[in-house]
Amino acid sequence: MNIIYGDTITADEYNAIRKSMGRRCFHPEQAQADIDGNSLIISARENGTAIAMAGLVWNGGTFAFMNILLNPEYQNRGIEKEFTDRIFNFLRGKLKPGFGIQVEIYVQSGQEETYENSGFNLITPENRGVPMQICLTDQIELTDRMFKQMEYHE
């Protein structure tokens, strides 16, 4: 496996990776805004094809969120660790004495151990509360199941 890492990804590549994961594709403008809104982007390509991307949303202060999208065919091949290491190195370069940055990530079922090996801890209601979310559209608030079914089509 010859994986090349870079710092760019297109909206079409972003959507192709999402599709490979069984996730919905976004309107190209919204996908590009999602990419542009990151403090750091890392892409992984094999033979010129984007197979994974990592994005870091960081407020410049105490909170950061990692988003890793990975074609399932490439899971557990070290890409997740490479992304995590690069993101941690970026953030460590921003630390000053006394600083701390809380980094969170949502992982796919079965991937918990991969990220625990990088130092992540499972968030439990006892130590952090219960994660909640809502998906908003210009139509109605939707559940994840319904939101996933709303595929962008030109």
N, C-alpha and C positions, 0 to 999 in steps of 0.2 A: 504494500500500500504506500503510494507516494503522495502524501498530503502536503499541499502548499498553503501556507497561512498568509493572509493579507489583511488589509484594513478597509476594504470596500465591498459592497454588495448592491446589486440593483433591486428595484422593487419586484421585477419579474422573478429574479432568483430567490428573493425572500419568499414570495408566494409559492414558488415551486417547492421549496423546502417545507413550508407549512403544509402544502398539499400532500407531500410524501408522508407526513405525520398524521394525516387524516384530519387536519385542521382546515378551517375555512380560509379562503383567499380574500384579501382586502382589495378595495378599489386602489389602483396604482398610486393615486395621489395620497391616500391615507397610508398606504404601505411605505411610501417615500418619507412621509412625515414621521412615521414610526422609526425609521432608520435614522433620519436626521436628528431626532430628539435624543439620541444617545450621546453620552460623553465619550464612549469608546465603542467601536465596532471591530470585530474580528471575524474574518471569513475563513472557511476551510474549503479547498477545492481539490478534486481529484481529476486529473486529465482535463483541466480547464472548467469542469462543471462544479458549481457551488453545491456542496453537500451538507454544510452546516454554517451557522453563524451564531455569534455571541454578541449581545448588546449589554451595555452597562448604563443604566439610568442612575445618575448620581446628582444629588442636589448641591454638591460642593461642600456639604457640611457633614452631618452625622449619619445619613441614610443613603444606602445604595441598593439597587435591585438589579440582579443579573437575569437576563433572558437568554436561554440557550435553546436554539432550534437545531435539531439534528435529524437527518434522514435516518430512520430506524435501522437501515441496513448497516450503518456505521457505528451503532452503539457499542460501547465497551471496547473500543479500539484505541483509547487514549486521547481522543479528541476532546472529550469533556474535561479531562485533567489539564490538557494544554490550554484550553480556554480559561479554566479557573486560575491556573498559574499566571497567565498573562494579565488577567483582570486584577488579581491580588497584587502583582508587581506594580501595575499602574496605580492602584490605590495606595500601596505602601509608599510610593514615591510622592504622594500628596500629604502624608502624615507629618505632623509637627509634634514636638514634645507635648504630651498631655492629650493629643487628639485620639479619637476612636471613631471608626466608621462601622456601623451595623450593615452587614451585607445579607440580603435575602434572595432566595431563588425558589421557584416552584419547579419540582422535578416530576418526571413521568414515573408512574407506578413501576416499581422494580429497579429504579435508578437511585434509590435512597443511599445504598451502600457506597456507590460511586462518589457521591458528594460528602457522605460522612467521612470517607477516607481523606477528603480535602479539608476536613475540620468543621463542616456544617453540622448543626444539631437540629433534630426534629423539633419544630415549634409545637408545643402542647398548650392547651388552654391554661394549665397551671402556671406556665412561665411566660406566656405572651398574649393570652387571650385566644379567641377563635377567629381565624381568617374569614372574612366575608367579602362578597363582591356583588356587583350588579353590572350588567351589560346594557348600555344605552344605545339606541339607534334613533334615527329620525322618525321612526314609526311608533314603537312601543318599547317598554322595558321587557327584555326577554330573558328567559332562563338560558343557561349554557347550551342545553340540548337544542332549543329553538334557534339560538344565535348561530350555532354551528351549521344549521341547515340553510342559513341565509348566505349563500355563496355569491360573491360579486360576479356579475356577468356583464360584459360590454354590450 
